[in-house]
């Protein structure tokens, strides 16, 4: 069995199911010896994840969350564009928050870090273990998707969403739902990559809007661009441009 170190801790991969799966599927997949008491104890662990995340990010300052596929390789043009978005956000005094993994997440963390910004990664326990990428300044580990999602929204002032799969689409529509229902206000949602997103936007206009399942103003919650600087500008325009991040300034 191979061993790896992550965020100062020794990680030994195992075949046991993820914490999310144990939560949803009940006692059959519970890790505790006293399965009857698994869920009450799990609630305490969930609370502890919220506390750990809140404590780690309490002094983060202005930030933008960037989503995108973990499957994008370093030689893909999207990777370079992810780096450019990370740099553009850092130049505006914003930290970046990503899922902390490879692909677009790594590219954005890299661009931000190399431009002197604060690079945050919120990593998630997965069946095939995912390590934090090497460009994360502040890394936090989560077992539960919904706790991690709270951090993405609570500590960001906008989203930039690159092409991605089911996870990225989930994050896109969840952010739109929160904005549409007023749970988050003045929260820009920027889609990056017109060739990828245009088909979805066309379908939303032709189907969801045409059938009056959404309102015209709901589609105005989205902005589309292929320009990294414009993506950063839109994602940060809801608030005045921030001063350089205090944590990063202190470290320099």
C-alpha positions as YAML, in Angstrom:
chain: A
units: angstrom
residues:
- id: 1
  name: UNK
  ca: [0.00, 0.00, 0.00]
- id: 2
  name: UNK
  ca: [1.42, 3.33, -1.02]
- id: 3
  name: UNK
  ca: [1.64, 6.28, 1.34]
- id: 4
  name: UNK
  ca: [1.54, 10.00, 0.57]
- id: 5
  name: UNK
  ca: [1.78, 13.17, 2.58]
- id: 6
  name: UNK
  ca: [-0.86, 15.85, 2.22]
- id: 7
  name: UNK
  ca: [-1.03, 19.13, 4.14]
- id: 8
  name: UNK
  ca: [1.39, 17.85, 6.77]
- id: 9
  name: UNK
  ca: [-0.46, 14.60, 7.34]
- id: 10
  name: UNK
  ca: [0.40, 11.05, 6.27]
- id: 11
  name: UNK
  ca: [-2.33, 9.71, 3.98]
- id: 12
  name: UNK
  ca: [-2.71, 5.95, 3.57]
- id: 13
  name: UNK
  ca: [-5.17, 5.14, 0.76]
- id: 14
  name: UNK
  ca: [-7.87, 2.64, 1.74]
- id: 15
  name: UNK
  ca: [-10.75, 0.93, -0.01]
- id: 16
  name: UNK
  ca: [-13.39, 2.11, 2.44]
- id: 17
  name: UNK
  ca: [-16.28, 4.21, 1.09]
- id: 18
  name: UNK
  ca: [-16.25, 7.97, 1.28]
- id: 19
  name: UNK
  ca: [-17.90, 9.81, 4.16]
- id: 20
  name: UNK
  ca: [-20.61, 11.12, 1.83]
- id: 21
  name: UNK
  ca: [-21.50, 7.58, 0.75]
- id: 22
  name: UNK
  ca: [-21.64, 6.42, 4.35]
- id: 23
  name: UNK
  ca: [-23.96, 9.31, 5.18]
- id: 24
  name: UNK
  ca: [-26.39, 8.58, 2.34]
- id: 25
  name: UNK
  ca: [-26.40, 4.78, 2.45]
- id: 26
  name: UNK
  ca: [-26.67, 4.30, 6.19]
- id: 27
  name: UNK
  ca: [-25.47, 1.57, 8.49]
- id: 28
  name: UNK
  ca: [-24.25, -0.87, 5.84]
- id: 29
  name: UNK
  ca: [-21.40, 1.52, 5.01]
- id: 30
  name: UNK
  ca: [-20.98, 3.11, 8.44]
- id: 31
  name: UNK
  ca: [-17.39, 3.17, 9.67]
- id: 32
  name: UNK
  ca: [-18.21, 3.10, 13.38]
- id: 33
  name: UNK
  ca: [-18.35, -0.12, 15.37]
- id: 34
  name: UNK
  ca: [-21.58, 1.04, 17.03]
- id: 35
  name: UNK
  ca: [-23.55, 1.51, 13.83]
- id: 36
  name: UNK
  ca: [-26.76, 2.43, 15.65]
- id: 37
  name: UNK
  ca: [-25.04, 5.59, 16.86]
- id: 38
  name: UNK
  ca: [-23.31, 6.39, 13.57]
- id: 39
  name: UNK
  ca: [-25.53, 9.24, 12.41]
- id: 40
  name: UNK
  ca: [-25.53, 11.23, 15.67]
- id: 41
  name: UNK
  ca: [-21.74, 11.08, 15.77]
- id: 42
  name: UNK
  ca: [-21.58, 11.94, 12.06]
- id: 43
  name: UNK
  ca: [-23.50, 15.14, 12.77]
- id: 44
  name: UNK
  ca: [-20.72, 16.19, 15.13]
- id: 45
  name: UNK
  ca: [-18.10, 15.49, 12.48]
- id: 46
  name: UNK
  ca: [-20.07, 17.56, 9.97]
- id: 47
  name: UNK
  ca: [-20.24, 20.42, 12.46]
- id: 48
  name: UNK
  ca: [-16.50, 20.12, 13.03]
- id: 49
  name: UNK
  ca: [-15.90, 20.47, 9.27]
- id: 50
  name: UNK
  ca: [-17.94, 23.67, 9.20]
- id: 51
  name: UNK
  ca: [-15.98, 25.01, 12.18]
- id: 52
  name: UNK
  ca: [-12.64, 24.08, 10.61]
- id: 53
  name: UNK
  ca: [-13.57, 25.74, 7.32]
- id: 54
  name: UNK
  ca: [-14.95, 28.89, 8.96]
- id: 55
  name: UNK
  ca: [-11.86, 29.17, 11.16]
- id: 56
  name: UNK
  ca: [-9.42, 28.71, 8.26]
- id: 57
  name: UNK
  ca: [-11.16, 31.22, 5.98]
- id: 58
  name: UNK
  ca: [-12.41, 33.81, 8.47]
- id: 59
  name: UNK
  ca: [-9.69, 36.31, 7.56]
- id: 60
  name: UNK
  ca: [-9.49, 35.44, 3.88]
- id: 61
  name: UNK
  ca: [-10.50, 38.83, 2.53]
- id: 62
  name: UNK
  ca: [-11.96, 39.38, -0.95]
- id: 63
  name: UNK
  ca: [-11.94, 36.25, -3.10]
- id: 64
  name: UNK
  ca: [-13.43, 34.74, -6.25]
- id: 65
  name: UNK
  ca: [-14.22, 31.05, -6.60]
- id: 66
  name: UNK
  ca: [-13.22, 29.39, -9.88]
- id: 67
  name: UNK
  ca: [-14.64, 26.04, -11.00]
- id: 68
  name: UNK
  ca: [-13.60, 23.80, -13.88]
- id: 69
  name: UNK
  ca: [-12.64, 20.31, -14.93]
- id: 70
  name: UNK
  ca: [-9.93, 18.32, -13.17]
- id: 71
  name: UNK
  ca: [-9.28, 16.51, -16.49]
- id: 72
  name: UNK
  ca: [-7.73, 19.44, -18.36]
- id: 73
  name: UNK
  ca: [-4.04, 18.80, -19.05]
- id: 74
  name: UNK
  ca: [-1.25, 21.36, -18.87]
- id: 75
  name: UNK
  ca: [-0.88, 21.43, -22.67]
- id: 76
  name: UNK
  ca: [-4.57, 22.32, -23.19]
- id: 77
  name: UNK
  ca: [-5.19, 25.99, -24.11]
- id: 78
  name: UNK
  ca: [-7.78, 26.09, -21.31]
- id: 79
  name: UNK
  ca: [-4.99, 25.49, -18.78]
- id: 80
  name: UNK
  ca: [-3.13, 28.61, -19.92]
- id: 81
  name: UNK
  ca: [-6.38, 30.57, -19.80]
- id: 82
  name: UNK
  ca: [-6.96, 29.33, -16.26]
- id: 83
  name: UNK
  ca: [-3.53, 30.62, -15.29]
- id: 84
  name: UNK
  ca: [-4.37, 33.97, -16.89]
- id: 85
  name: UNK
  ca: [-7.62, 34.26, -14.91]
- id: 86
  name: UNK
  ca: [-5.76, 33.46, -11.69]
- id: 87
  name: UNK
  ca: [-3.19, 36.16, -12.46]
- id: 88
  name: UNK
  ca: [-5.88, 38.70, -13.38]
- id: 89
  name: UNK
  ca: [-7.73, 38.11, -10.11]
- id: 90
  name: UNK
  ca: [-4.52, 38.39, -8.08]
- id: 91
  name: UNK
  ca: [-3.66, 41.69, -9.78]
- id: 92
  name: UNK
  ca: [-7.03, 43.01, -8.61]
- id: 93
  name: UNK
  ca: [-6.20, 42.11, -5.02]
- id: 94
  name: UNK
  ca: [-8.45, 39.05, -4.89]
- id: 95
  name: UNK
  ca: [-7.63, 35.61, -3.57]
- id: 96
  name: UNK
  ca: [-8.80, 32.62, -5.58]
- id: 97
  name: UNK
  ca: [-10.68, 29.64, -4.19]
- id: 98
  name: UNK
  ca: [-10.72, 26.39, -6.14]
- id: 99
  name: UNK
  ca: [-11.39, 22.74, -5.41]
- id: 100
  name: UNK
  ca: [-7.64, 22.38, -4.94]
- id: 101
  name: UNK
  ca: [-7.21, 19.54, -7.41]
- id: 102
  name: UNK
  ca: [-5.60, 19.18, -10.86]
- id: 103
  name: UNK
  ca: [-6.67, 20.59, -14.22]
- id: 104
  name: UNK
  ca: [-8.35, 23.99, -14.27]
- id: 105
  name: UNK
  ca: [-8.12, 24.18, -10.48]
- id: 106
  name: UNK
  ca: [-4.36, 23.78, -10.59]
- id: 107
  name: UNK
  ca: [-4.03, 26.30, -13.42]
- id: 108
  name: UNK
  ca: [-5.97, 28.99, -11.56]
- id: 109
  name: UNK
  ca: [-4.12, 28.36, -8.30]
- id: 110
  name: UNK
  ca: [-0.81, 28.52, -10.19]
- id: 111
  name: UNK
  ca: [-1.61, 31.78, -11.95]
- id: 112
  name: UNK
  ca: [-2.77, 33.43, -8.74]
- id: 113
  name: UNK
  ca: [0.19, 32.25, -6.68]
- id: 114
  name: UNK
  ca: [2.77, 33.30, -9.28]
- id: 115
  name: UNK
  ca: [1.16, 36.76, -9.46]
- id: 116
  name: UNK
  ca: [1.50, 37.20, -5.69]
- id: 117
  name: UNK
  ca: [-2.10, 36.44, -4.76]
- id: 118
  name: UNK
  ca: [-3.41, 34.11, -2.08]
- id: 119
  name: UNK
  ca: [-4.26, 30.71, -3.55]
- id: 120
  name: UNK
  ca: [-6.86, 28.61, -1.66]
- id: 121
  name: UNK
  ca: [-7.81, 24.99, -2.29]
- id: 122
  name: UNK
  ca: [-10.83, 23.23, -0.77]
- id: 123
  name: UNK
  ca: [-10.12, 19.57, -1.43]
- id: 124
  name: UNK
  ca: [-12.69, 16.76, -1.19]
- id: 125
  name: UNK
  ca: [-12.40, 13.10, -0.20]
- id: 126
  name: UNK
  ca: [-13.10, 11.00, -3.30]
- id: 127
  name: UNK
  ca: [-13.07, 7.22, -3.98]
- id: 128
  name: UNK
  ca: [-9.90, 7.74, -6.03]
- id: 129
  name: UNK
  ca: [-7.95, 9.98, -3.70]
- id: 130
  name: UNK
  ca: [-7.30, 13.49, -5.02]
- id: 131
  name: UNK
  ca: [-4.30, 15.40, -3.69]
- id: 132
  name: UNK
  ca: [-4.01, 19.15, -3.34]
- id: 133
  name: UNK
  ca: [-2.11, 20.67, -6.23]
- id: 134
  name: UNK
  ca: [1.31, 22.22, -5.43]
- id: 135
  name: UNK
  ca: [0.16, 25.83, -6.00]
- id: 136
  name: UNK
  ca: [-2.18, 26.01, -3.01]
- id: 137
  name: UNK
  ca: [-1.12, 28.38, -0.22]
- id: 138
  name: UNK
  ca: [-4.03, 27.53, 2.07]
- id: 139
  name: UNK
  ca: [-5.47, 24.04, 1.76]
- id: 140
  name: UNK
  ca: [-8.48, 22.61, 3.58]
- id: 141
  name: UNK
  ca: [-9.66, 19.00, 3.46]
- id: 142
  name: UNK
  ca: [-13.38, 18.12, 3.41]
- id: 143
  name: UNK
  ca: [-15.31, 14.85, 3.63]
- id: 144
  name: UNK
  ca: [-18.70, 16.27, 2.70]
- id: 145
  name: UNK
  ca: [-19.56, 18.03, -0.55]
- id: 146
  name: UNK
  ca: [-22.22, 20.26, 0.99]
- id: 147
  name: UNK
  ca: [-19.81, 21.62, 3.62]
- id: 148
  name: UNK
  ca: [-17.23, 22.34, 0.93]
- id: 149
  name: UNK
  ca: [-19.86, 24.05, -1.24]
- id: 150
  name: UNK
  ca: [-20.72, 26.36, 1.63]
- id: 151
  name: UNK
  ca: [-17.11, 27.58, 1.70]
- id: 152
  name: UNK
  ca: [-17.12, 28.19, -2.07]
- id: 153
  name: UNK
  ca: [-20.11, 30.52, -1.72]
- id: 154
  name: UNK
  ca: [-19.66, 32.06, 1.72]
- id: 155
  name: UNK
  ca: [-16.14, 33.37, 1.14]
- id: 156
  name: UNK
  ca: [-16.42, 34.43, -2.52]
- id: 157
  name: UNK
  ca: [-17.71, 37.58, -4.18]
- id: 158
  name: UNK
  ca: [-18.24, 35.95, -7.55]
- id: 159
  name: UNK
  ca: [-17.77, 32.77, -9.59]
- id: 160
  name: UNK
  ca: [-15.83, 32.07, -12.77]
- id: 161
  name: UNK
  ca: [-16.84, 28.75, -14.29]
- id: 162
  name: UNK
  ca: [-14.66, 27.02, -16.86]
- id: 163
  name: UNK
  ca: [-15.71, 24.01, -18.95]
- id: 164
  name: UNK
  ca: [-16.20, 20.93, -16.85]
- id: 165
  name: UNK
  ca: [-18.24, 17.82, -16.22]
- id: 166
  name: UNK
  ca: [-21.03, 16.91, -13.82]
- id: 167
  name: UNK
  ca: [-19.37, 18.50, -10.81]
- id: 168
  name: UNK
  ca: [-18.85, 21.80, -12.61]
- id: 169
  name: UNK
  ca: [-22.43, 21.78, -13.93]
- id: 170
  name: UNK
  ca: [-23.70, 21.07, -10.43]
- id: 171
  name: UNK
  ca: [-21.77, 24.08, -9.10]
- id: 172
  name: UNK
  ca: [-23.05, 26.26, -11.95]
- id: 173
  name: UNK
  ca: [-26.72, 25.49, -11.41]
- id: 174
  name: UNK
  ca: [-26.46, 25.62, -7.66]
- id: 175
  name: UNK
  ca: [-24.95, 29.11, -7.87]
- id: 176
  name: UNK
  ca: [-27.71, 30.19, -10.28]
- id: 177
  name: UNK
  ca: [-30.37, 28.83, -7.93]
- id: 178
  name: UNK
  ca: [-28.91, 30.76, -5.00]
- id: 179
  name: UNK
  ca: [-28.76, 33.96, -7.05]
- id: 180
  name: UNK
  ca: [-32.22, 33.49, -8.57]
- id: 181
  name: UNK
  ca: [-33.81, 32.97, -5.15]
- id: 182
  name: UNK
  ca: [-31.98, 35.86, -3.53]
- id: 183
  name: UNK
  ca: [-29.89, 33.72, -1.20]
- id: 184
  name: UNK
  ca: [-26.84, 35.49, -2.59]
- id: 185
  name: UNK
  ca: [-27.00, 39.04, -3.96]
- id: 186
  name: UNK
  ca: [-24.82, 41.01, -6.40]
- id: 187
  name: UNK
  ca: [-22.99, 37.78, -7.13]
- id: 188
  name: UNK
  ca: [-21.54, 37.63, -10.66]
- id: 189
  name: UNK
  ca: [-21.52, 34.23, -12.37]
- id: 190
  name: UNK
  ca: [-19.09, 34.23, -15.31]
- id: 191
  name: UNK
  ca: [-18.95, 31.41, -17.84]
- id: 192
  name: UNK
  ca: [-15.53, 31.13, -19.48]
- id: 193
  name: UNK
  ca: [-15.33, 29.58, -22.94]
- id: 194
  name: UNK
  ca: [-18.07, 30.50, -25.40]
- id: 195
  name: UNK
  ca: [-17.58, 27.45, -27.64]
- id: 196
  name: UNK
  ca: [-18.31, 25.19, -24.65]
- id: 197
  name: UNK
  ca: [-21.18, 27.10, -23.04]
- id: 198
  name: UNK
  ca: [-23.07, 28.49, -26.06]
- id: 199
  name: UNK
  ca: [-24.92, 25.22, -26.65]
- id: 200
  name: UNK
  ca: [-26.20, 25.17, -23.09]
- id: 201
  name: UNK
  ca: [-27.25, 28.82, -23.24]
- id: 202
  name: UNK
  ca: [-29.04, 28.27, -26.56]
- id: 203
  name: UNK
  ca: [-30.93, 25.33, -25.05]
- id: 204
  name: UNK
  ca: [-31.90, 27.35, -21.99]
- id: 205
  name: UNK
  ca: [-33.31, 30.10, -24.20]
- id: 206
  name: UNK
  ca: [-35.07, 27.68, -26.56]
- id: 207
  name: UNK
  ca: [-36.49, 25.41, -23.87]
- id: 208
  name: UNK
  ca: [-36.53, 26.71, -20.31]
- id: 209
  name: UNK
  ca: [-37.20, 30.33, -21.27]
- id: 210
  name: UNK
  ca: [-39.56, 29.53, -24.14]
- id: 211
  name: UNK
  ca: [-41.65, 27.36, -21.82]
- id: 212
  name: UNK
  ca: [-41.60, 30.14, -19.20]
- id: 213
  name: UNK
  ca: [-39.83, 27.88, -16.71]
- id: 214
  name: UNK
  ca: [-37.40, 30.73, -16.03]
- id: 215
  name: UNK
  ca: [-37.74, 34.48, -16.46]
- id: 216
  name: UNK
  ca: [-35.69, 36.58, -18.92]
- id: 217
  name: UNK
  ca: [-33.91, 38.26, -16.02]
- id: 218
  name: UNK
  ca: [-32.83, 34.83, -14.72]
- id: 219
  name: UNK
  ca: [-30.63, 34.35, -17.78]
- id: 220
  name: UNK
  ca: [-29.14, 37.79, -17.14]
- id: 221
  name: UNK
  ca: [-27.51, 36.28, -14.04]
- id: 222
  name: UNK
  ca: [-24.92, 34.79, -16.42]
- id: 223
  name: UNK
  ca: [-22.07, 36.48, -18.27]
- id: 224
  name: UNK
  ca: [-20.06, 34.80, -21.03]
- id: 225
  name: UNK
  ca: [-16.52, 35.61, -22.08]
- id: 226
  name: UNK
  ca: [-13.35, 34.23, -23.66]
- id: 227
  name: UNK
  ca: [-11.11, 36.93, -22.21]
- id: 228
  name: UNK
  ca: [-9.33, 36.28, -18.88]
- id: 229
  name: UNK
  ca: [-9.13, 39.96, -17.92]
- id: 230
  name: UNK
  ca: [-12.80, 40.47, -18.69]
- id: 231
  name: UNK
  ca: [-13.71, 37.40, -16.65]
- id: 232
  name: UNK
  ca: [-11.80, 38.80, -13.67]
- id: 233
  name: UNK
  ca: [-13.31, 42.25, -14.14]
- id: 234
  name: UNK
  ca: [-16.90, 40.95, -14.24]
- id: 235
  name: UNK
  ca: [-16.36, 38.57, -11.32]
- id: 236
  name: UNK
  ca: [-15.07, 41.40, -9.12]
- id: 237
  name: UNK
  ca: [-17.23, 44.31, -10.28]
- id: 238
  name: UNK
  ca: [-19.95, 43.77, -7.68]
- id: 239
  name: UNK
  ca: [-17.62, 45.30, -5.10]
- id: 240
  name: UNK
  ca: [-14.87, 47.94, -5.30]
- id: 241
  name: UNK
  ca: [-11.44, 46.62, -6.20]
- id: 242
  name: UNK
  ca: [-9.77, 45.26, -3.13]
- id: 243
  name: UNK
  ca: [-6.54, 46.28, -1.49]
- id: 244
  name: UNK
  ca: [-3.74, 43.68, -1.64]
- id: 245
  name: UNK
  ca: [-4.58, 40.73, 0.52]
- id: 246
  name: UNK
  ca: [-3.26, 41.27, 4.08]
- id: 247
  name: UNK
  ca: [-2.07, 37.71, 4.60]
- id: 248
  name: UNK
  ca: [-0.08, 37.68, 1.38]
- id: 249
  name: UNK
  ca: [1.32, 41.15, 2.03]
- id: 250
  name: UNK
  ca: [2.50, 40.10, 5.47]
- id: 251
  name: UNK
  ca: [4.20, 37.05, 4.05]
- id: 252
  name: UNK
  ca: [6.23, 39.02, 1.50]
...
